[in-house]
Amino acid sequence: MSARDEILARLKKSPVKPLELKTRRREYPDLADHFAQVLNGAGGEVILLPDLDAAIKKLAELFTAEEIDIVVAHHEDPVIGLDVYTHFPDQEFFFPDETSNFRTVCARAHAGLTSAAWAFAETGTLVLEVSETLARTTSLLPPIHIVLLPTSKLLPSIFEWLPKRPEEFPSNLVFVSGPSKTSDIEQSLVVGVHGPRRLVVLVYPD
């Protein structure tokens, strides 16, 4: 019997035990707090607020402090439920489904305002979907990206998102884990080269 045949014979006689697959699950005492710690550590700015009214007030403060006059936004919850023209009379708002040449408007806008389909506490990641009313350029071209994030959108990790992911994926699905960053061969970090230089997430219970 050749060495090969001997090895194969031994393998056939060896009992085969099925692998025990364990479900991977992360547990965090407070999803919002952990999400904030991780994303803040990656250069983002997470502000935890008690409710939507407080988030609207903080948003108005950001607009004033950063001298934001032109805002591109999406008709999505919770933005769609806000009367932005009443809450923010000093700002000019543009929406992709109401604006021709929206990309050009995004390029000169001072801030992009969106929500997120989901967010992962483990990695401080936002999941942004794209459609006719949810434009990728809203979160890409303006120098500041502001996100209104209700806590119902927070999940422990990507593994809890997998069963919830859309059956038909949108034309673009983006995972954002901080402001745009890059570095050269000498490891000189530059922020805001390929996207917004600031990512501000206003988290509130809904």
N, CA, C and O of each residue as an XYZ file, in Angstrom:
824
protein
N       0.858     -1.204      0.000
C       0.000      0.000      0.000
C       0.890      1.249      0.000
O       1.825      1.378      0.790
N       0.564      2.140     -0.899
C       1.356      3.363     -0.976
C       1.047      4.271      0.214
O       0.032      4.119      0.894
N       1.931      5.192      0.435
C       1.724      6.145      1.537
C       0.420      6.908      1.341
O      -0.303      7.170      2.302
N       0.121      7.266      0.079
C      -1.120      8.010     -0.204
C      -2.334      7.184      0.173
O      -3.256      7.674      0.825
N      -2.327      5.903     -0.249
C      -3.469      5.038      0.055
C      -3.615      4.815      1.553
O      -4.729      4.716      2.066
N      -2.505      4.738      2.241
C      -2.544      4.538      3.701
C      -3.171      5.745      4.397
O      -3.977      5.594      5.315
N      -2.794      6.929      3.955
C      -3.360      8.149      4.554
C      -4.857      8.230      4.290
O      -5.625      8.573      5.189
N      -5.283      7.917      3.067
C      -6.706      7.968      2.728
C      -7.499      6.937      3.522
O      -8.630      7.195      3.934
N      -6.901      5.769      3.733
C      -7.579      4.736      4.513
C      -7.764      5.173      5.958
O      -8.814      4.930      6.552
N      -6.762      5.809      6.518
C      -6.872      6.308      7.885
C      -7.946      7.377      7.994
O      -8.705      7.414      8.963
N      -8.005      8.244      6.996
C      -9.009      9.304      7.018
C     -10.422      8.745      6.972
O     -11.326      9.262      7.628
N     -10.608      7.665      6.176
C     -11.938      7.059      6.084
C     -12.382      6.438      7.403
O     -13.568      6.427      7.731
N     -11.402      5.916      8.159
C     -11.723      5.293      9.432
C     -11.940      6.307     10.556
O     -12.559      5.991     11.572
N     -11.428      7.523     10.371
C     -11.527      8.547     11.418
C     -12.963      9.065     11.499
O     -13.564      9.374     10.470
N     -13.514      9.162     12.698
C     -14.877      9.707     12.838
C     -14.896     11.192     12.476
O     -14.012     11.952     12.871
N     -15.910     11.586     11.724
C     -16.043     12.978     11.299
C     -17.085     13.662     12.181
O     -18.252     13.270     12.202
N     -16.654     14.669     12.894
C     -17.566     15.423     13.759
C     -17.974     16.716     13.055
O     -17.115     17.471     12.599
N     -19.270     16.972     12.965
C     -19.700     18.224     12.322
C     -19.243     19.444     13.122
O     -19.204     19.420     14.352
N     -18.904     20.491     12.408
C     -18.469     21.715     13.078
C     -19.639     22.361     13.808
O     -20.756     22.425     13.293
N     -19.364     22.829     15.000
C     -20.377     23.548     15.760
C     -20.263     25.035     15.440
O     -19.300     25.699     15.824
N     -21.262     25.537     14.733
C     -21.253     26.944     14.356
C     -21.927     27.766     15.434
O     -23.087     27.535     15.774
N     -21.204     28.710     15.962
C     -21.738     29.565     17.013
C     -22.133     30.916     16.432
O     -21.398     31.511     15.643
N     -23.273     31.374     16.825
C     -23.739     32.672     16.342
C     -22.905     33.777     16.984
O     -22.773     33.847     18.206
N     -22.350     34.630     16.141
C     -21.544     35.734     16.643
C     -22.465     36.894     16.990
O     -23.234     37.349     16.143
N     -22.397     37.366     18.200
C     -23.273     38.460     18.611
C     -22.540     39.365     19.590
O     -21.950     38.892     20.561
N     -22.579     40.647     19.334
C     -21.993     41.633     20.228
C     -23.083     42.183     21.145
O     -24.215     42.416     20.722
N     -22.724     42.378     22.374
C     -23.667     42.949     23.342
C     -23.048     44.210     23.934
O     -21.915     44.190     24.416
N     -23.799     45.302     23.893
C     -23.335     46.560     24.470
C     -24.415     47.088     25.402
O     -25.590     47.108     25.037
N     -24.032     47.515     26.603
C     -25.032     48.038     27.545
C     -25.826     49.205     26.971
O     -27.019     49.339     27.243
N     -25.173     50.047     26.182
C     -25.812     51.222     25.592
C     -25.296     51.376     24.163
O     -24.149     51.771     23.955
N     -26.140     51.064     23.181
C     -25.714     51.118     21.786
C     -25.296     52.526     21.371
O     -24.280     52.704     20.699
N     -26.081     53.524     21.771
C     -25.795     54.904     21.377
C     -24.455     55.359     21.945
O     -23.667     56.002     21.252
N     -24.202     55.027     23.198
C     -22.956     55.442     23.837
C     -21.754     54.773     23.171
O     -20.734     55.421     22.939
N     -21.870     53.482     22.862
C     -20.753     52.783     22.221
C     -20.534     53.302     20.808
O     -19.394     53.494     20.384
N     -21.613     53.529     20.081
C     -21.513     54.100     18.736
C     -20.783     55.434     18.783
O     -19.920     55.706     17.948
N     -21.130     56.268     19.764
C     -20.498     57.584     19.897
C     -19.002     57.450     20.187
O     -18.188     58.158     19.594
N     -18.644     56.551     21.091
C     -17.230     56.381     21.439
C     -16.403     55.967     20.224
O     -15.319     56.499     19.985
N     -16.932     55.006     19.458
C     -16.168     54.486     18.327
C     -16.054     55.528     17.206
O     -14.963     55.758     16.684
N     -17.177     56.155     16.836
C     -17.135     57.116     15.727
C     -16.354     58.367     16.103
O     -15.645     58.924     15.265
N     -16.471     58.817     17.346
C     -15.665     59.959     17.792
C     -14.178     59.631     17.709
O     -13.363     60.485     17.362
N     -13.835     58.390     18.030
C     -12.441     57.975     17.953
C     -11.918     57.941     16.533
O     -10.709     58.012     16.314
N     -12.826     57.830     15.555
C     -12.429     57.793     14.144
C     -12.466     59.169     13.499
O     -12.288     59.295     12.287
N     -12.698     60.202     14.302
C     -12.704     61.552     13.767
C     -14.077     62.126     13.512
O     -14.197     63.280     13.102
N     -15.122     61.343     13.746
C     -16.477     61.857     13.619
C     -16.876     62.645     14.858
O     -16.132     62.715     15.836
N     -18.055     63.233     14.797
C     -18.566     64.011     15.933
C     -19.987     63.550     16.221
O     -20.921     63.883     15.491
N     -20.137     62.784     17.285
C     -21.447     62.276     17.666
C     -21.956     63.068     18.861
O     -21.259     63.217     19.864
N     -23.175     63.573     18.743
C     -23.798     64.329     19.827
C     -25.054     63.585     20.258
O     -25.981     63.418     19.465
N     -25.090     63.136     21.508
C     -26.241     62.417     22.038
C     -27.237     63.411     22.620
O     -26.876     64.250     23.446
N     -28.484     63.317     22.189
C     -29.516     64.278     22.570
C     -30.747     63.554     23.113
O     -30.978     62.391     22.780
N     -31.547     64.240     23.954
C     -32.664     63.557     24.616
C     -33.863     63.293     23.718
O     -34.631     62.370     23.992
N     -34.053     64.076     22.648
C     -35.213     63.884     21.776
C     -35.010     64.644     20.467
O     -34.001     65.323     20.275
N     -35.995     64.516     19.566
C     -35.880     65.151     18.257
C     -35.884     66.666     18.364
O     -35.184     67.340     17.608
N     -36.659     67.211     19.290
C     -36.681     68.668     19.461
C     -35.299     69.207     19.811
O     -34.876     70.248     19.309
N     -34.606     68.479     20.681
C     -33.248     68.890     21.046
C     -32.302     68.761     19.848
O     -31.381     69.562     19.690
N     -32.535     67.747     19.007
C     -31.712     67.576     17.818
C     -31.926     68.736     16.838
O     -30.977     69.222     16.222
N     -33.183     69.171     16.702
C     -33.483     70.308     15.824
C     -32.813     71.575     16.345
O     -32.272     72.362     15.567
N     -32.849     71.769     17.656
C     -32.210     72.937     18.253
C     -30.700     72.895     18.014
O     -30.096     73.907     17.660
N     -30.096     71.722     18.209
C     -28.654     71.583     17.986
C     -28.317     71.816     16.517
O     -27.283     72.405     16.202
N     -29.177     71.361     15.628
C     -28.960     71.566     14.202
C     -28.957     73.054     13.861
O     -28.123     73.521     13.085
N     -29.892     73.788     14.444
C     -29.937     75.239     14.224
C     -28.666     75.901     14.748
O     -28.150     76.831     14.127
N     -28.159     75.429     15.886
C     -26.920     75.979     16.439
C     -25.739     75.709     15.504
O     -24.878     76.570     15.323
N     -25.703     74.517     14.912
C     -24.633     74.185     13.972
C     -24.692     75.079     12.740
O     -23.667     75.566     12.262
N     -25.900     75.288     12.234
C     -26.055     76.153     11.064
C     -25.518     77.555     11.351
O     -24.854     78.165     10.513
N     -25.818     78.050     12.548
C     -25.374     79.400     12.908
C     -23.862     79.446     13.137
O     -23.176     80.335     12.632
N     -23.355     78.485     13.897
C     -21.933     78.489     14.245
C     -21.047     78.321     13.011
O     -19.977     78.925     12.933
N     -21.483     77.506     12.048
C     -20.668     77.229     10.860
C     -21.042     78.117      9.685
O     -20.518     77.952      8.584
N     -21.953     79.063      9.920
C     -22.407     79.977      8.861
C     -22.902     79.200      7.641
O     -22.515     79.475      6.506
N     -23.749     78.243      7.905
C     -24.311     77.389      6.858
C     -25.586     78.033      6.315
O     -26.573     78.174      7.038
N     -25.560     78.416      5.061
C     -26.713     79.055      4.433
C     -27.385     78.164      3.394
O     -28.600     78.230      3.214
N     -26.607     77.336      2.714
C     -27.143     76.463      1.665
C     -27.039     75.009      2.127
O     -25.948     74.523      2.426
N     -28.180     74.320      2.184
C     -28.236     72.944      2.683
C     -28.886     72.052      1.630
O     -29.963     72.366      1.122
N     -28.235     70.946      1.307
C     -28.859     69.923      0.466
C     -29.322     68.806      1.392
O     -28.601     68.422      2.312
N     -30.510     68.289      1.154
C     -31.106     67.338      2.081
C     -31.946     66.319      1.333
O     -32.133     66.419      0.120
N     -32.449     65.337      2.067
C     -33.258     64.267      1.487
C     -34.678     64.283      2.060
O     -34.894     64.637      3.219
N     -35.619     63.900      1.235
C     -36.978     63.673      1.709
C     -37.038     62.257      2.298
O     -37.548     61.329      1.670
N     -36.511     62.116      3.505
C     -36.519     60.841      4.219
C     -36.756     61.133      5.690
O     -36.489     62.237      6.166
N     -37.260     60.132      6.408
C     -37.429     60.310      7.853
C     -36.060     60.493      8.491
O     -35.110     59.817      8.097
N     -35.931     61.401      9.479
C     -36.962     62.284     10.019
C     -37.086     63.627      9.309
O     -37.952     64.433      9.652
N     -36.219     63.875      8.313
C     -36.231     65.189      7.650
C     -37.576     65.456      6.995
O     -38.066     66.586      7.014
N     -38.181     64.412      6.411
C     -39.431     64.595      5.688
C     -40.558     65.055      6.610
O     -41.517     65.685      6.163
N     -40.437     64.736      7.903
C     -41.474     65.138      8.849
C     -41.271     66.527      9.425
O     -42.112     67.024     10.174
N     -40.145     67.161      9.075
C     -39.860     68.492      9.603
C     -40.286     69.562      8.612
O     -40.166     69.379      7.401
N     -40.771     70.649      9.117
C     -41.007     71.825      8.277
C     -39.714     72.634      8.314
O     -39.578     73.569      9.104
N     -38.773     72.268      7.458
C     -37.440     72.871      7.524
C     -37.492     74.374      7.270
O     -36.677     75.128      7.802
N     -38.450     74.803      6.460
C     -38.523     76.229      6.126
C     -39.003     77.058      7.326
O     -38.704     78.248      7.421
N     -39.751     76.419      8.242
C     -40.180     77.100      9.467
C     -39.099     77.041     10.535
O     -38.805     78.041     11.190
N     -38.505     75.849     10.709
C     -37.467     75.673     11.731
C     -36.186     76.433     11.393
O     -35.501     76.938     12.282
N     -35.873     76.509     10.104
C     -34.605     77.114      9.695
C     -34.861     78.162      8.609
O     -34.535     77.932      7.445
N     -35.436     79.297      8.973
C     -35.804     80.315      7.972
C     -34.614     80.988      7.295
O     -34.764     81.575      6.224
N     -33.431     80.908      7.909
C     -32.261     81.584      7.351
C     -31.485     80.709      6.370
O     -30.522     81.168      5.757
N     -31.901     79.452      6.219
C     -31.191     78.539      5.338
C     -32.004     78.277      4.066
O     -33.235     78.312      4.082
N     -31.305     78.018      2.985
C     -31.920     77.666      1.711
C     -31.739     76.165      1.500
O     -30.611     75.672      1.483
N     -32.846     75.438      1.340
C     -32.804     73.984      1.230
C     -33.049     73.531     -0.209
O     -33.861     74.107     -0.933
N     -32.322     72.480     -0.602
C     -32.493     71.877     -1.924
C     -32.612     70.362     -1.752
O     -31.889     69.764     -0.955
N     -33.532     69.743     -2.506
C     -33.757     68.302     -2.446
C     -33.567     67.704     -3.839
O     -33.922     68.336     -4.834
N     -33.008     66.484     -3.923
C     -32.700     65.912     -5.242
C     -33.909     65.713     -6.142
O     -33.800     65.823     -7.363
N     -35.079     65.416     -5.540
C     -36.268     65.176     -6.353
C     -36.999     66.471     -6.711
O     -38.038     66.434     -7.371
N     -36.465     67.608     -6.284
C     -37.090     68.898     -6.590
C     -36.130     69.869     -7.279
O     -36.515     70.986     -7.623
N     -34.885     69.443     -7.479
C     -33.847     70.358     -7.965
C     -33.192     69.822     -9.224
O     -32.694     68.696     -9.240
N     -33.191     70.621    -10.271
C     -32.463     70.238    -11.480
C     -30.973     70.497    -11.262
O     -30.589     71.423    -10.547
N     -30.148     69.672    -11.886
C     -28.689     69.784    -11.736
C     -28.290     69.777    -10.260
O     -27.551     70.644     -9.795
N     -28.801     68.773     -9.534
C     -28.582     68.683     -8.089
C     -27.100     68.550     -7.740
O     -26.655     69.061     -6.712
N     -26.348     67.875     -8.581
C     -24.912     67.696     -8.310
C     -24.197     69.048     -8.208
O     -23.346     69.245     -7.340
N     -24.549     69.968     -9.096
C     -23.935     71.292     -9.070
C     -24.289     72.034     -7.794
O     -23.448     72.724     -7.217
N     -25.537     71.895     -7.352
C     -25.967     72.540     -6.109
C     -25.190     71.954     -4.921
O     -24.773     72.690     -4.026
N     -24.997     70.631     -4.917
C     -24.250     69.982     -3.831
C     -22.815     70.502     -3.759
O     -22.248     70.636     -2.675
N     -22.242     70.789     -4.911
C     -20.850     71.243     -4.957
C     -20.675     72.613     -4.318
O     -19.587     72.936     -3.840
N     -21.731     73.423     -4.301
C     -21.613     74.750     -3.680
C     -22.352     74.842     -2.342
O     -22.355     75.896     -1.707
N     -22.975     73.745     -1.916
C     -23.693     73.742     -0.636
C     -22.714     73.775      0.533
O     -21.578     73.314      0.420
N     -23.164     74.320      1.641
C     -22.330     74.389      2.846
C     -22.453     73.125      3.698
O     -21.551     72.810      4.475
N     -23.566     72.401      3.554
C     -23.758     71.188      4.350
C     -24.745     70.258      3.660
O     -25.641     70.694      2.937
N     -24.557     68.968      3.902
C     -25.506     67.959      3.456
C     -26.203     67.385      4.674
O     -25.551     67.040      5.659
N     -27.534     67.278      4.615
C     -28.321     66.790      5.748
C     -29.048     65.511      5.335
O     -29.863     65.520      4.413
N     -28.746     64.410      6.027
C     -29.392     63.134      5.730
C     -29.726     62.410      7.023
O     -29.398     62.869      8.117
N     -30.385     61.271      6.871
C     -30.476     60.311      7.957
C     -29.611     59.126      7.538
O     -28.692     59.293      6.737
N     -29.885     57.949      8.058
C     -29.163     56.739      7.656
C     -30.139     55.577      7.725
O     -31.047     55.560      8.555
N     -29.940     54.609      6.842
C     -30.811     53.443      6.863
C     -30.592     52.647      8.147
O     -31.544     52.185      8.775
N     -29.313     52.493      8.529
C     -28.940     51.788      9.757
C     -27.608     52.341     10.246
O     -26.946     53.110      9.550
N     -27.230     51.940     11.449
C     -25.924     52.294     11.995
C     -25.446     51.153     12.888
O     -26.247     50.513     13.569
N     -24.134     50.903     12.883
C     -23.550     49.804     13.659
C     -22.746     50.360     14.830
O     -21.814     51.141     14.634
N     -23.103     49.960     16.037
C     -22.399     50.441     17.225
C     -20.974     49.913     17.282
O     -20.070     50.631     17.710
N     -20.756     48.681     16.860
C     -19.433     48.057     16.977
C     -18.354     48.851     16.254
O     -17.252     49.019     16.776
N     -18.662     49.339     15.064
C     -17.654     50.007     14.237
C     -17.933     51.499     14.041
O     -17.164     52.181     13.363
N     -19.025     52.021     14.626
C     -19.368     53.428     14.422
C     -19.675     53.730     12.968
O     -19.269     54.767     12.443
N     -20.393     52.822     12.316
C     -20.624     52.903     10.874
C     -22.068     53.297     10.560
O     -23.010     52.822     11.195
N     -22.219     54.178      9.564
C     -23.525     54.552      9.032
C     -23.743     53.844      7.703
O     -22.824     53.741      6.890
N     -24.963     53.356      7.484
C     -25.321     52.736      6.216
C     -26.222     53.708      5.459
O     -27.320     54.025      5.915
N     -25.755     54.184      4.299
C     -26.499     55.140      3.485
C     -26.943     54.466      2.196
O     -26.125     53.919      1.456
N     -28.242     54.511      1.932
C     -28.771     53.963      0.687
C     -28.951     55.089     -0.325
O     -29.065     56.258      0.044
N     -28.976     54.728     -1.587
C     -29.111     55.694     -2.670
C     -30.313     55.319     -3.536
O     -30.520     54.150     -3.860
N     -31.098     56.328     -3.901
C     -32.251     56.131     -4.774
C     -32.512     57.442     -5.502
O     -31.674     58.343     -5.485
N     -33.677     57.551     -6.145
C     -34.007     58.786     -6.852
C     -34.145     59.967     -5.893
O     -33.891     61.110     -6.272
N     -34.549     59.692     -4.649
C     -34.722     60.770     -3.671
C     -33.595     60.816     -2.646
O     -33.553     61.722     -1.813
N     -32.681     59.846     -2.699
C     -31.548     59.799     -1.769
C     -30.264     59.825     -2.604
O     -29.807     58.791     -3.093
N     -29.701     61.005     -2.757
C     -28.558     61.174     -3.657
C     -27.236     60.953     -2.920
O     -27.060     61.411     -1.790
N     -26.318     60.253     -3.567
C     -24.990     60.026     -2.992
C     -24.245     61.341     -2.797
O     -23.494     61.490     -1.833
N     -24.447     62.299     -3.707
C     -23.704     63.554     -3.644
C     -24.071     64.392     -2.427
O     -23.301     65.267     -2.031
N     -25.235     64.141     -1.825
C     -25.630     64.903     -0.637
C     -24.647     64.697      0.498
O     -24.342     65.635      1.235
N     -24.152     63.487      0.646
C     -23.210     63.172      1.726
C     -21.768     63.199      1.276
O     -20.864     62.955      2.076
N     -21.532     63.497     -0.012
C     -20.173     63.427     -0.541
C     -19.563     64.785     -0.856
O     -18.399     65.019     -0.532
N     -20.317     65.687     -1.478
C     -19.733     66.928     -1.976
C     -19.666     68.076     -0.968
O     -18.643     68.760     -0.928
N     -20.699     68.330     -0.145
C     -20.587     69.441      0.810
C     -19.476     69.187      1.829
O     -19.167     68.032      2.121
N     -18.875     70.234      2.370
C     -17.766     70.060      3.320
C     -18.186     69.491      4.678
O     -17.359     68.960      5.418
N     -19.477     69.606      4.996
C     -19.980     69.073      6.266
C     -21.154     68.155      5.980
O     -22.079     68.531      5.260
N     -21.122     66.961      6.537
C     -22.237     66.017      6.431
C     -22.859     65.873      7.812
O     -22.197     65.446      8.758
N     -24.138     66.230      7.924
C     -24.858     66.154      9.192
C     -25.918     65.063      9.089
O     -26.676     65.012      8.120
N     -25.967     64.203     10.082
C     -26.884     63.060     10.058
C     -27.814     63.124     11.268
O     -27.358     63.229     12.406
N     -29.125     63.058     11.010
C     -30.106     62.911     12.078
C     -30.373     61.419     12.239
O     -30.929     60.784     11.343
N     -29.975     60.855     13.387
C     -30.031     59.401     13.562
C     -30.874     59.015     14.776
O     -30.417     59.179     15.907
N     -32.095     58.506     14.573
C     -32.880     57.983     15.696
C     -32.269     56.676     16.192
O     -31.704     55.915     15.407
N     -32.380     56.420     17.475
C     -31.742     55.234     18.061
C     -32.363     53.927     17.556
O     -31.750     52.868     17.690
N     -33.560     53.983     16.981
C     -34.170     52.767     16.438
C     -33.378     52.223     15.248
O     -33.556     51.068     14.861
N     -32.508     53.049     14.667
C     -31.688     52.624     13.537
C     -30.364     51.996     13.976
O     -29.604     51.508     13.140
N     -30.087     52.006     15.274
C     -28.822     51.470     15.773
C     -28.896     49.955     15.950
O     -29.848     49.431     16.528
N     -27.883     49.267     15.448
C     -27.739     47.826     15.618
C     -26.375     47.545     16.252
O     -25.454     48.346     16.095
N     -26.229     46.431     16.960
C     -24.925     46.137     17.565
C     -23.799     46.031     16.540
O     -22.715     46.572     16.758
N     -24.044     45.331     15.409
C     -22.984     45.135     14.422
C     -23.586     44.828     13.057
O     -24.806     44.778     12.901
N     -22.727     44.624     12.086
C     -23.171     44.314     10.731
C     -23.913     42.984     10.674
O     -24.727     42.772      9.775
N     -23.648     42.094     11.612
C     -24.272     40.775     11.597
C     -25.773     40.848     11.880
O     -26.536     40.024     11.375
N     -26.201     41.818     12.674
C     -27.635     42.005     12.900
C     -28.296     42.694     11.709
O     -29.511     42.610     11.527
N     -27.493     43.370     10.909
C     -28.031     44.048      9.723
C     -28.285     43.089      8.571
O     -29.195     43.315      7.773
N     -27.499     42.022      8.469
C     -27.580     41.123      7.326
C     -29.005     40.613      7.065
O     -29.438     40.618      5.913
N     -29.751     40.173      8.093
C     -31.122     39.727      7.801
C     -32.055     40.876      7.398
O     -33.115     40.639      6.819
N     -31.663     42.122      7.701
C     -32.507     43.284      7.404
C     -32.142     43.970      6.084
O     -32.854     44.864      5.627
N     -31.049     43.553      5.487
C     -30.583     44.227      4.282
C     -31.626     44.092      3.171
O     -32.371     43.112      3.141
N     -31.684     45.055      2.269
C     -32.693     45.012      1.210
C     -32.514     43.803      0.301
O     -31.389     43.430     -0.031
N     -33.631     43.190     -0.102
C     -33.556     42.041     -1.000
C     -32.961     42.455     -2.344
O     -32.134     41.746     -2.918
N     -33.396     43.613     -2.832
C     -32.804     44.162     -4.042
C     -31.945     45.357     -3.635
O     -32.457     46.381     -3.183
N     -30.658     45.209     -3.800
C     -29.762     46.268     -3.354
C     -29.949     47.519     -4.201
O     -30.177     47.436     -5.407
N     -29.851     48.691     -3.551
C     -29.936     49.940     -4.324
C     -28.741     50.089     -5.243
O     -27.785     49.318     -5.160
N     -28.795     51.087     -6.125
C     -27.701     51.289     -7.074
C     -26.387     51.589     -6.359
O     -25.310     51.365     -6.910
N     -26.479     52.090     -5.149
C     -25.284     52.420     -4.385
C     -25.600     52.232     -2.909
O     -26.601     52.752     -2.416
N     -24.766     51.504     -2.214
C     -24.912     51.293     -0.775
C     -23.589     51.669     -0.135
O     -22.560     51.060     -0.427
N     -23.609     52.671      0.739
C     -22.370     53.242      1.254
C     -22.271     53.039      2.760
O     -23.230     53.280      3.493
N     -21.103     52.594      3.214
C     -20.823     52.465      4.640
C     -19.868     53.597      5.017
O     -18.776     53.696      4.458
N     -20.265     54.434      5.943
C     -19.470     55.595      6.348
C     -19.052     55.428      7.804
O     -19.897     55.244      8.680
N     -17.754     55.493      8.058
C     -17.238     55.320      9.420
C     -16.346     56.478      9.843
O     -15.371     56.284     10.569
N     -16.682     57.684      9.389
C     -15.909     58.866      9.771
C     -15.797     59.825      8.608
O     -16.248     59.517      7.506
N     -15.202     60.985      8.835
C     -14.978     61.936      7.749
C     -13.983     61.382      6.736
O     -13.229     60.457      7.038
N     -13.985     61.951      5.536
C     -13.055     61.511      4.499
C     -11.618     61.732      4.948
O     -11.267     62.819      5.408
N     -10.770     60.680      4.814
C      -9.368     60.774      5.231
C      -8.486     60.051      4.225
O      -8.895     59.067      3.608
N      -7.291     60.546      4.075
C      -6.280     59.852      3.276
C      -4.906     60.263      3.788
O      -4.771     61.257      4.500
N      -3.891     59.490      3.418
C      -2.519     59.849      3.812
C      -1.563     59.431      2.704
O      -1.844     58.499      1.950
N      -0.427     60.128      2.609
C       0.550     59.805      1.578
C       1.534     58.758      2.102
O       1.346     58.203      3.185
N       2.566     58.501      1.335
C       3.523     57.461      1.701
C       4.263     57.786      2.997
O       4.781     56.890      3.663
N       4.309     59.080      3.353
C       4.955     59.481      4.600
C       3.974     59.529      5.763
O       4.304     59.998      6.853
N       2.742     59.029      5.510
C       1.703     58.926      6.529
C       1.257     60.289      7.055
O       0.908     60.427      8.227
N       1.272     61.279      6.189
C       0.748     62.595      6.553
C      -0.762     62.577      6.309
O      -1.202     62.530      5.160
N      -1.550     62.612      7.375
C      -3.003     62.477      7.267
C      -3.633     63.775      6.783
O      -3.330     64.858      7.283
N      -4.520     63.640      5.796
C      -5.267     64.776      5.268
C      -6.752     64.435      5.345
O      -7.174     63.363      4.910
N      -7.535     65.346      5.898
C      -8.971     65.120      6.067
C      -9.741     65.927      5.034
O      -9.422     67.087      4.776
N     -10.760     65.304      4.443
C     -11.643     66.023      3.540
C     -11.223     66.043      2.094
O     -11.704     66.887      1.337
N     -10.343     65.147      1.674
C      -9.879     65.139      0.285
C     -10.923     64.527     -0.640
O     -11.218     65.085     -1.697
N     -11.477     63.398     -0.255
C     -12.412     62.664     -1.113
C     -13.858     62.791     -0.645
O     -14.729     62.070     -1.133
N     -14.120     63.679      0.275
C     -15.468     63.831      0.796
C     -15.483     64.884      1.898
O     -14.545     65.673      2.010
N     -16.535     64.905      2.712
C     -16.656     65.938      3.755
C     -15.496     65.916      4.744
O     -14.966     64.860      5.087
N     -15.121     67.103      5.190
C     -14.068     67.197      6.206
C     -14.633     66.997      7.613
O     -13.891     66.730      8.558
N     -15.977     67.132      7.742
C     -16.626     66.917      9.045
C     -17.837     66.010      8.879
O     -18.610     66.141      7.930
N     -17.981     65.096      9.814
C     -19.165     64.244      9.896
C     -19.764     64.426     11.282
O     -19.154     64.050     12.283
N     -20.963     65.007     11.339
C     -21.631     65.271     12.611
C     -22.915     64.430     12.671
O     -23.776     64.548     11.798
N     -23.039     63.597     13.685
C     -24.207     62.725     13.831
C     -24.962     63.104     15.097
O     -24.418     63.035     16.200
N     -26.213     63.504     14.932
C     -27.080     63.855     16.054
C     -27.960     62.651     16.367
O     -28.865     62.315     15.604
N     -27.682     62.005     17.505
C     -28.385     60.778     17.886
C     -29.423     61.105     18.968
O     -29.134     61.789     19.950
N     -30.616     60.601     18.757
C     -31.701     60.891     19.714
C     -32.666     59.704     19.756
O     -32.822     59.017     18.746
N     -33.314     59.443     20.890
C     -34.312     58.365     20.967
C     -35.593     58.741     20.249
O     -36.041     59.886     20.318
N     -36.187     57.766     19.552
C     -37.446     58.037     18.859
C     -38.561     57.151     19.399
O     -39.698     57.238     18.935
